[in-house]
Amino acid sequence: MLVELGLEGKLTTGQLKKKWENLKKKYKDFKYPPLGMEKVNPMSWRWFHLMDDAIEVGDVSFASSPTTSPIANKRLCMRPEGGEGTNIFEFWAKAQLGESVGAAKRQIADLEKEREVLEREQADFDRERLILDRERDVVNRDRVAVERGRASLDKDRAAMDRERAAMERERAILDRDRASIERERAELQKEKEALMKSKISRNNGSTDVELDSSTIEKREKLLSIFERLVDKL
């Protein structure tokens, strides 16, 4: 029967029987509504007219079981109107297949939308990553510049420290020279005082005393000049 109905590979015999029983039950509910149930227009069910024709053409044995006679079953499942038979189970299978295809299409459309959203998010992420990479490059360049500036500053500080140390050494030398001049001046002053005493004690004013006095004055001038030079340094 499945081969004759063109449903081989689409439904099993058990599935066909179950579907037929469901169709008959639904047809019965539309045809003869149970007591207390509101009567519904049978034509609101798309398969009612096909089931109505099938039940009218069929016999009792088929009504109880759709698998007893392949010829009768095929005949009951065909609608002769219009000169061309219409297989109700094939209609049902196509309708189910159409619903499945529609659901698959909707699922594919949803997946496409999700893919587009993911692509936009990926594009945004790529742009943000590119901006972050650029900012990282700028930070790295600034860090390198700061490191170079710090190295240059350290060199300048080291040079200043060396110059300061040299100045300290020169100052120490100048202090020693100044102290030496002070000592020599003190000695010269002592010699001058001794010379004056000798000059007073000698009434004859000898040439030796005059020579010593002239020598002392020259030494004082030299010490004064040297001291001024030290102060300028």
Summary of the structure (lengths in Angstrom):
residues: 233
radius of gyration: 63.5
end to end distance: 128.1
largest distance: 184.4
contacts: 525
relative contact order: 0.05
helix: 82%
strand: 1%
